[in-house]
């Protein structure tokens, strides 16, 4: 009977063929009744996709124990027992085989199956010679303890001689010593505790199946550290209060400026045309339009009544004062700095938190570390790059939807995170292929991991970063600037002066 047949007999008649596991001389055996097989014995259950590979006996026994569990639970239990697990593809066929359908796995031709061994002989083989039972020798009587001697000429078994007890002194007599020995033997017998070995080891099968009662409290418990959320809210509240205060001050200034009108603007400086506004007031004795040219001293002494009034002229019309804007032409000054776009997500290796450390300092600092140092995320970032003794400013943003059509001519690089929705709302209809044709793209990943499949299909520079060797960061990040400068010289020569090329 091969191991597969013995396993089926156990499934059909578990009481007649109980399954036991024993270890003899370092070899693990699985026994069905008295038929014992090595745990690594090969069965007729063939592994799917493998020509000459079959499941071992211990693999099928482990699957039989956890057949009713989920496949994921079974795989964990098999891994804990250091047993090869039955694959999900073979699970259905092995289940039918253990239910009695032996035709699922035909017997292989030309392969010798493991033959059973007697469990009693294996156990007797592992005992010392003095304790080993002579199972092949018939007894002289019906009692199992009466075993016939092998040699008829051998004499009777010598009896153990009693040790003679002698008195040591007057206080330790023979009776006293014998009584002390009896007490010691009695205490030793009381100290022996019989322990069931089956209960000494708890396995996953014997553990009770339980699940945690889900309440509102334990459902809302999480593993993330959200201690900085209150600080972020406080900083945002302070910014809101400051903006509200600025709006109130601006409204007050606008109201005061509206009441003052044009007079307030004219009082700021002297204007000779403004003085003529008082010419129509005749109540004053001041002749604003008088002239003393050609008059003598006597005429002046006669006073105001003797003089001739000059011809009244209508006051000239005051031209309206036009306030020019502070700028040269009244238009907003456009920026000419090159632009680099980084992802806005938090699960990337570069964003607005650590872009300055990577692109300006040429050293890698994780996003989580920079986020703990500064809770507020930069909205607009400007880095400085040294080239030929000159300093050039480069703008870093993470929201490309705010860029005007003419601003895309100044974009010199983009960092991708591996998902297509990052380019939603971008120029060229958000098509990554067209974007990477006009703009050089880069993707950071750890050297121990491979880039995602989506990035492998894109025309972007894959730059590996070591997770521990920080002295290699400068050489890695310098490659980014080399590709950017090469692309600017070729496709955007109008930005050469802005990068010192």
Buried (B, 14 or more C-beta within 10 A) or exposed (E): EBBBBBBBBBBEEEEEBEBEEBEBEEEEBBBBBBBBBBBEBBBBBBBEEEEEEBBBBBBBBBBBBBBEBEEEEBBBBBEEBEBBBBBEEBBEBBBBBBEEEBEBBEEEEEEEBBEBBBBEBBBBEEEEEEEEEEEEEEEEEEEEEEBEEEEEEEEEEEEEEEEEEEEEEEEEBEEEBEEEEEEEEEEEEEEEEEEEEEEEEEEBEEEEEEEEEEEEEEEEEEEEEEEEEEEBEEBEEEEEEEEEEEEEEEEEEEEEEEEEEEEEEBEEEEEEEBEBEEEEEEEEEEEEEEEEEEEEEEEEEEEEEEBEEEEEEEEEEEEEEEEEEEEEEEEEEEEEEBBBBBBBEEEBBBBBBBBBBBBBBBEBBEBEEBBEEEBEBBEEBEBEBEEEEEEBEBBBBBEBEEBEEEBBBBBBBBBBBBBEEBBEEBBBEBEBEBBBEBBBBBBBBEBEEEBEEBBEEBEBBBBBBBEEEEEBBEEBBEEBBEBBBEBBEEEBEEBEEBBBB
